[in-house]
Amino acid sequence: MYKKILVAYNGTPESQSALHECIHMNPPPSTEVHLLAVVQLSPHGMAGGYAPDIAFTTEREMMEQELERGRALMAAAGLNVVPHLQLGEPVEVIGALSDVLGIDLIIVGHPRHKTFAMRWWRGSMDALLIERVKASILVAVRC
């Protein structure tokens, strides 16, 4: 059985599939469940160390609310969830948090209508999530 699970979540239907897959697994209370939302920095926000623009601030606030909705849904299902909101490129953030926490299983969502692994598997630098992490990866497919 997995002792530490990381669910990648951003409120999209695909990531909701990942969240529901974790709930469906019904991990025991001793399992650490981490819910991760990633806010991507805009190219403008990354260049020169300037303060984040209004769009970034709004996106972060929306992601904080979405993360709380996901946490509440998992808590209502009896899971003890630790939420994480991080800034950066999803593949790198998922990989780094997985390493730091010693995650055994990562759950990501994937839409059927997009090319294979377009969102979570590939980052902007063609970094493959499967090559980046040591954990097992469960891909929840939205029906």
Beta strands, then each sheet from edge to edge (+ up, - down):
strand 1: 4-8
strand 2: 32-39
strand 3: 81-87
strand 4: 105-110
strand 5: 136-141
sheet 1: 3+ 2+ 1+ 4+ 5+
end
